[in-house]
C-alpha cells in the first residue's frame, strides 16, 4: 500500500502475520492474528497500537486514544478517549466490504482510520506534522513607534 496519509508518504507491505513499512520518517511494525477475532498490535508511525475486531465490536488503542466502537450501517460508532473527557458518538466511516479485504490490508486500513482520530492527540504523530504554518501578517498598530 503506497500513498499519502494527510500530508505524509505511506509505504506499507504485509504478510499473513505482520504489516511493516514507513509512515513519513517513522517505521511501522504491526503483528496480525485472525481467528475468531482479528487482533492487531505493535507500532504504527511510532504510535502504540493494540486493538481487536470481534464480531461487530472494535475496541482497543491507537496512540493515546482508547476506542470502544460498534459496527453500524456506514462504519463504526461509539466512544473514544484521547486523554480528554470521554467523547460520545464518535462515528468513523468504514464500509462493510473493507472488512472482507485480506488481513494485512484490512489491518492497514483500520489502523489508518483510527490513527486519523488519534493523531490529533499523539505526541509522536501530532497535529503539527499535518498542518502547514500560516503566514503571520503584522498588522499596523496605532501609535506604534518604529
N, C-alpha and C positions, 0 to 999 in steps of 0.2 A: 504494500500500500504506500503510494507516494503522493504527496500533495502538500497542502498548507493547512495548518490549524491556526485560525485567525491570521496572524501575520508571520508565522514562522514555519520553516520547512519540516515536513514529517516524512520519515522513511522507515517503514516497519515491515518485518517479514515474520512468518510463523511456521511452526511445525505442529504436530499433534499435541506437544506438551509445553511449548513456550512461544512467546512473542518477544522479539528483540528488535532493536534498531535505535533510531535517534529521533528526538523531537527538539528541534533547534539544536543547541550545543549539548543538550543533556541526553544521556543514554536511557534506554528503556529495556527492562527485562522483566517480563511477567511470566509466571508459571500458570499453566492452564490444566484444568481437570474437568472431565464431563462424565456424568453417570446419571444418577437420579436427579442431580442438580448440576449447575455449571459454577465452577469456582475459579476466580482469577485473583492472584496475589503477586506482589513484588514491587517494582518501581516503574513509574511512568513519568518520563521527563523530570526525574528527581523527586517526584511525589510518591509517598507510600500508597499502595493500592491493595485492598483486600475486600472483595465483595462476592456475593453469592446470588445467583439467579435460581430460585427454587419455585417451580410452578409459575404462578402469576406474581410472585414476590421477588423484588430485587432489594437486597439490603447489604450494607457494608460501608466501606470508607474509601474515599479518593482524596488525597491531600489532607486538608484539615476538616473536610466535610464528612459527616455521617449521614447515611440515607436509609430510609425505610419507604419503599415505593411499591405500589401495586399496579399491575397491568390494567390498562383501560383501552378504549377504542383506538386512540391515536398514539399511545405510548405508555408512559408511566406517570402516576400521580401519587403524591404522598408528602412526606416530610423530609426536611434536611436540617442539619445543624452544622453550621460552619463557624462555630465559635461565637456566633451572635445568638440572640434569642431564637428559639425554635421557629422555623419558617413553615407554616402550614400551606397546603395547596400548591406545592411545587409540581409543575407539570412539564414534562420533557417529551418531545415528540420522538418516537421510535417505532415506526410501523412494524406490524407483526411479521411481514416477510423477512425483515432483517434478522429475526430470531432463527430463521431457517438456514442462514449462511453457515459456512464451515466455522468450526470453533475459533480458530485464530482470528478470522475476520470479524466474527461476532464479538469477541473479546475486545478487539481494537476499537470497533465502533461504539461499544457500550462504555469503554473507558474514556474515549473522546467525548461522549455525551455527558458523562458525569464530570469529567475534567473541565468542561465548559462552564459548569457552575462552580467547581472547586477553585479554579484559577483566580477567581476574584478575591479569594482569601488566603491563598497559599504564598508563603514567603519564597518558595522555590520558583514557581511559575506564576508570578504575580501580575497584577494589573499593569504595572509599569512596563512590563515586557510587551504588552499588547496595545498600548496607546502611544501615539506619537505626541511629542511635546508641541504645544501650541505656541505660536509666536506671541510674545508679550509686547503689547503696544503701550509705550509710555505716554499716557495722556497728559496734556499740559495741565499744570496745576496753577491756579490763580495766585498771584503774588509770590510766585516762586523765584528765587534769585539763582541765576546761573553763573 
